[in-house]
Amino acid sequence: LAPGSDRPAPIYNETLTLALDAMLSEWKQVAALRKMGVEPSRSCLIYGPPGTGKTLTAFWLAAQLGLPVINARIDGLVSSFLGTTARNIANLFAFANRYRCMLVLDEFDALAKMRDDPHEVGEIKRVVNTLLQNLDARAGTGLTVAITNHDALLDPAVWRRFENHIRIELPDEHTRVVMLNAFLRPLDVDEDVVRT
């Protein structure tokens, strides 16, 4: 799946804009970094409340970098048959590792739950172990972006596999005004009405 140019550019607050620009700058200067013996970061965990633009941000990042996206459907990976979910994860990563692309793992918490959760069966331990091994193996191949609304559910070892952690909060007042002005175009709406 190639990120479409028709996607709207996300509107971020200043802090988030700086963080994303820093990541893009690093990823766009791979050759310069390698000359200094440094590898660019290859993974990012995007988390925060629902509806804040996390998935849009992943696709926007891919578009900025000119990378095709493999958007993994978690519901297609998870199986009720013993061992099948882990095998599906391994197959997904094997496929993604063949290409210079961004692998997007949306609803990531469904795969990366804490292994010591008393409500989970032993299968989740195998799934998380497979996921960790594949994240490690992918580190030198492409970019991996995981997205979750439920960061508190993630296994601690999963956090360590991601070099960048980006929290996307609900927009502050200034950002909401900028968004409204963008969404209301071409209507000419009074500033007082927008603020209200």
Disulfide bonds with the S-S distance in Angstrom:
none
